Amino acid sequence: MNVDLDDLMAEFDVVSERRELDFPRRSGVELNLVDLHRQLRSNLQHVDLTSEAARRESLVFPILIYLCEQTHSRLKIEYSIEVNQYLRGTLDYYIQSAQDFLVVEAKQADLTRGFAQLAVEMVALDQWVEGTSNTFYGAVTTGDVWKFGCFDRSKRIIYQDLNLYTVPGNLSPLVHYLLATLTPETLDRVRKGSGFRSFIFQMQNCFIS
């Protein structure tokens, strides 16, 4: 089933826009990505990535674990949320941090459908998460390709980044951008507004059937 993002968001009184999102690097921080880069390249060479499980375990999971180590966060697996009968699902991965960030695996390696699912999840978080966070950040990934998005809660706008980031080719900017959204001191440079919160999710059971 084809999903039109504009029509889907209209169901939740949300509009969508496409634009380049500007993510800062963490100032004064040098990351050692040699081991992670080597692991991802080895997985790409030796693992048949024909299934969602293979992509998750070989390409997504190593990056999430690295983020947890760098941010001293905990990773939860298969985490369920239920806002109502329309907004509910099971999250493959959930990084519990001081901040809110989503990662959604694209089913059948379909980034368009995957981003629509990500958008619905960020709308669900708007009702699920308490606090004063003004913006949720997220990403959809096929494992070797990542796309970012964010949800401005006050303006009710979903922003879809125009850029794509590949693994392992764009691993360094990808990890820096992910860490920027998870690190409080850099968030005010990503977007103007109130504080951000960040979680990372990997969806198993879709909000979009």
Protein Blocks (a to p, Z undefined) as FASTA:
>chain_A
ZZdfklmmmmnopacddddddddddehiacdfklmmmmmmmmmmmpcckbfklmmmmmmm
mmmmmmmmmnopacdehiaddfblmlgcddfbacddfbdcdddddehhiaklmmmmmmmm
mmmmmmmpgcjbfbdcddddehjaccdddddfklopacddfbdcddfklmmmmmmmmmmm
mpmklmmmmpgcddddddddddfbdfbZZ
